[in-house]
Amino acid sequence: MKIPVTREDLHRKVYLSGLALLVCCLPLSRYLLSISMFLLLINWLAEGGFRHKFDMIRQNPSSLFIASIFLVYCAGLLHTQNLNPGLARVKNALPLLVLPLVVGTSQPLSRKQIRQLLLLFSAAVAAASLVCLVNYFARGMHANGDFREVSIFMLHIRFSLMIVMATFIQLYHLTDTNGTGKIAEKLFLAVSFCFLVAFLFFLRS
């Protein structure tokens, strides 16, 4: 007998899918990243239960504190002489408002779900690095060219920080004796780790 999907289960699946899309798009696409944020926000509003969510914020005010950082960007608009760049900064800071409230008032993720999201992020970073490398050599850029142009998805400094985070995630799971990863997964993580470290030096970051 097929168990019917409840409204709560549906919202949970959309929430997890939105998080998966978000971590995949962080190093690859700002457009899809915005879509994932919009999906998480709409699902959060449609889920309702705001009294319970308010109680969760009161019990764990750290999410509200992080979200309040967004107000600093808004306050900066009061004395800026460059309104258009200021509005762009406020727009880019929207994740500081949305993510803490959505994640902080949702059912906590399990250890397995956190592990899957982290590995998904590191895989996306490795894929983005591979695309950047292929694009670099396909364009036939000179060896003494500007290495900042190697990063085609975002500013090279921001991309380098993501690479560093991805390598630490992979190293953690490679050395985690309590993990349940198979040999093939460990081998993939080891190859990906070595590639990202080498790419970080290639990027001169």
C-alpha positions in Angstrom: 0.0 0.0 0.0 1.4 3.4 -1.0 1.8 5.8 1.8 0.3 9.2 0.8 2.7 12.2 0.8 1.7 14.7 3.5 1.9 18.5 3.1 4.7 18.5 5.7 6.7 15.9 3.7 6.2 17.9 0.5 7.5 21.1 2.0 10.5 19.2 3.5 11.4 17.7 0.1 11.2 21.2 -1.5 13.3 22.6 1.3 16.0 19.9 0.8 15.9 20.3 -3.0 16.3 24.1 -2.6 19.3 23.6 -0.4 20.8 21.1 -2.9 20.3 23.5 -5.8 21.8 26.3 -3.7 25.1 24.5 -2.8 25.4 23.4 -6.4 25.0 26.9 -7.9 27.2 28.7 -5.4 30.4 28.2 -7.6 28.5 27.9 -11.0 25.6 30.2 -11.6 24.4 33.4 -9.8 21.1 33.2 -11.8 20.3 29.7 -10.6 21.5 30.7 -7.1 18.8 33.4 -7.1 16.2 30.9 -8.2 17.2 28.5 -5.3 16.9 31.4 -2.8 13.5 32.3 -4.2 12.4 28.7 -4.0 13.4 28.4 -0.4 11.6 31.6 0.5 8.4 30.8 -1.3 8.4 27.3 0.3 9.0 28.8 3.7 6.1 31.2 3.4 3.8 28.6 2.0 4.6 26.2 4.9 3.1 28.6 7.4 3.4 27.8 11.1 4.9 31.2 11.9 4.1 31.1 15.6 6.2 27.9 15.9 8.9 29.5 13.8 8.9 32.6 16.0 9.3 30.4 19.1 12.3 28.7 17.4 13.9 32.1 16.8 13.4 33.0 20.5 15.0 29.8 21.6 17.9 30.3 19.1 18.4 34.0 18.5 21.7 33.5 16.6 19.7 33.2 13.3 18.0 36.6 14.0 21.4 38.1 14.8 22.9 37.0 11.5 19.9 38.2 9.6 20.2 41.6 11.3 23.5 42.1 9.5 21.4 42.9 6.4 20.2 46.0 8.2 23.8 47.4 8.2 23.7 47.4 4.4 20.3 49.1 4.4 21.6 51.7 6.9 24.5 52.4 4.6 22.1 53.7 2.0 21.2 56.6 4.2 24.6 58.3 3.8 25.9 56.9 0.5 26.6 59.2 -2.4 26.5 56.3 -4.9 22.9 55.0 -4.7 23.1 52.5 -7.6 26.1 50.6 -6.3 24.6 50.8 -2.8 21.4 49.2 -4.0 23.5 46.5 -5.7 25.2 45.8 -2.4 21.9 45.5 -0.6 20.6 43.1 -3.3 23.7 41.0 -3.0 23.3 40.9 0.8 19.8 39.4 0.6 21.0 35.9 1.4 22.1 37.2 4.8 18.4 38.0 5.5 16.7 35.0 3.8 19.0 32.0 4.7 19.3 32.5 8.5 15.5 32.9 8.8 14.7 29.9 6.6 17.3 27.5 7.9 17.1 28.7 11.5 13.3 28.1 11.6 13.2 24.8 9.7 13.6 21.2 11.0 17.3 20.6 11.6 19.2 18.6 9.0 20.4 15.1 9.9 24.1 14.3 9.9 23.6 12.4 6.7 21.9 15.3 5.0 24.6 17.7 6.0 27.2 15.3 4.7 25.4 15.0 1.4 25.1 18.8 1.0 28.8 19.4 1.8 29.9 16.7 -0.6 27.6 18.1 -3.3 29.1 21.6 -2.8 32.7 20.2 -3.1 31.7 18.3 -6.2 30.3 21.5 -7.7 33.5 23.4 -6.9 35.5 20.7 -8.6 33.3 20.8 -11.6 33.6 24.6 -11.8 37.4 24.4 -11.5 37.6 21.8 -14.3 35.4 24.0 -16.6 37.6 27.0 -15.8 40.8 25.0 -16.6 39.4 23.6 -19.9 38.2 27.1 -20.9 41.7 28.6 -20.1 43.5 26.2 -22.3 40.8 26.1 -25.0 41.2 29.9 -25.4 45.0 29.5 -25.8 45.9 32.2 -23.3 49.5 33.1 -22.9 51.4 31.6 -20.0 52.2 35.1 -18.7 48.5 36.3 -19.0 46.3 37.6 -16.2 45.5 34.5 -14.1 42.6 36.3 -12.6 40.8 35.6 -15.9 41.0 31.9 -15.2 38.0 32.1 -12.9 35.0 32.6 -15.3 32.1 32.3 -12.9 33.1 34.9 -10.3 35.8 37.0 -8.8 38.9 34.8 -8.4 39.3 35.6 -4.7 35.8 34.5 -3.9 36.3 31.4 -6.0 39.6 30.6 -4.2 37.8 30.8 -0.9 35.3 28.2 -2.1 38.1 26.0 -3.3 39.7 26.1 0.1 36.4 25.3 1.8 35.8 22.4 -0.6 39.3 20.9 0.0 38.7 21.0 3.8 35.4 19.3 3.4 37.0 16.5 1.2 39.9 16.2 3.6 37.6 15.8 6.6 35.6 13.0 4.9 38.8 11.3 3.7 40.1 11.1 7.3 36.8 10.5 9.0 37.1 7.0 10.5 33.4 7.0 11.5 32.2 7.6 7.9 30.5 5.0 5.8 32.0 6.0 2.5 32.9 3.3 0.1 36.4 2.8 -1.5 35.2 4.3 -4.8 34.0 7.4 -3.0 37.2 7.8 -1.0 39.2 7.5 -4.3 37.0 10.1 -5.9 37.5 12.4 -3.0 41.3 11.9 -3.0 41.6 12.6 -6.7 39.3 15.7 -6.4 41.3 17.0 -3.4 44.6 16.7 -5.2 43.1 18.4 -8.3 41.7 21.3 -6.3 44.9 21.9 -4.4 46.9 21.9 -7.7 44.3 24.2 -9.3 44.6 26.6 -6.4 48.3 27.0 -7.1 47.6 27.3 -10.8 45.2 30.1 -10.0 48.0 31.7 -7.9 45.7 32.0 -5.0 
